[in-house]
Amino acid sequence: MSTASDLRLTNADVEAMPDDGNRYELIGGELYVSSAPGYIHQIILMRIASAFVDYLREHPVGEIVPGVGVIFDDYNGVIPDLVFATHERMRKSLIGGRFRAAPEIVIEILSPGASNERRDRHVKRSLYAARGVNEYWIVDPENRSVEIHRRDEAGDLVFGGSLRQSDSVTCGVLPGFSVRVDTLFV
């Protein structure tokens, strides 16, 4: 006899759901629901994307994309706030408009609420580490900070520091990329 805890949803199940304006993500077959992001969240997203676009204009090695689906397998499909992938990675993993493997960089902007923060800081970080993301940024609007997690030699995403105010975010994947933290926040 199966119990509710034995039931795992698939990405096909999520795709079959009616569009009600919420963001649905699947991690380990467990459904996570988020409402539409707020104004501050989206302003921060645009400022980060703009810094990438400025860099990529001079160094056209890839693309920064907001809200694109990343489908790792039947039971794991997420919608990060921003992803960066090189052209080479996109050729290998972009199928049907969605990533079917890890992009190089994933950026999540924390939404209000303890469950959202727990999901981004722990559940998603574990997923991204297991699936080969090279860098994971957690942007915290409330504390006006950016946490950087980078892949180490063992393949783990390890905490590389929390950057604030006049600190600059640099990127191991993009040599010469730099953006001051205080320019990202409203």
C-alpha positions, -999 to +999 in steps of 0.1 A: +000+000+000+014+034-009+012+065+012+012+101+003+049+103+010+055+076-016+040+097-043+064+118-064+053+141-090+071+143-124+078+173-146+051+159-170+026+162-141+036+198-135+034+206-172-002+192-172-013+216-144-034+247-154-015+280-155-027+299-124+001+325-123+022+307-097+057+293-103+059+256-099+092+238-093+099+202-087+128+190-065+131+153-058+095+148-069+083+173-043+063+203-056+073+238-045+050+268-053+060+304-054+038+334-063+049+360-088+080+380-078+076+415-064+088+448-077+121+450-057+129+414-067+125+423-103+145+455-102+174+436-086+170+409-113+172+436-140+203+452-125+221+419-123+211+410-159+223+445-170+257+439-155+260+406-174+247+422-206+274+449-204+301+423-199+288+401-227+287+430-251+325+431-249+330+393-243+302+375-263+308+341-248+272+332-237+238+345-226+222+356-193+185+346-192+157+352-167+132+326-156+141+298-180+132+262-170+161+239-161+149+202-163+175+179-148+154+147-149+118+135-145+117+146-108+138+178-108+128+209-127+133+244-115+130+280-127+159+300-114+157+338-114+187+341-137+210+316-155+242+321-174+254+296-199+282+298-225+273+292-261+290+259-259+269+248-229+237+260-246+245+239-277+248+208-256+219+214-231+193+237-245+165+215-259+130+227-266+137+261-250+147+246-217+180+236-202+184+198-199+216+201-180+232+226-156+240+261-168+274+275-155+259+301-132+225+301-114+213+332-095+184+332-071+170+363-055+155+355-021+118+361-018+102+369+016+094+339+039+114+313+058+103+285+034+115+304+003+148+311+020+152+275+031+145+262-004+170+286-020+198+283+006+196+245+012+174+225-011+183+242-044+220+246-034+221+208-029+204+202-062+226+226-081+257+211-065+247+175-075+239+186-111+271+204-120+263+242-116+297+260-113+286+290-094+255+297-074+247+332-062+221+339-035+210+375-036+194+387-003+175+420-008+167+423+030+204+422+040+216+438+007+242+411+002+252+385-023+264+350-012+287+332-036+290+294-038+316+280-061+323+244-072+354+230-056+377+202-068+355+176-051+324+189-071+307+206-041+293+241-041+312+257-012+305+290+004+329+316-010+318+346+010+290+371+016+295+404-002+280+437+009+279+474+000+312+484-017+323+448-023+324+437-059+310+404-072+335+387-095+329+355-114+352+325-118+334+316-150+337+350-166+372+365-163+371+403-157+334+404-147+328+426-118+298+444-103+296+464-071+270+450-047+255+483-037+246+490-074+222+460-074+199+471-047+171+497-046 
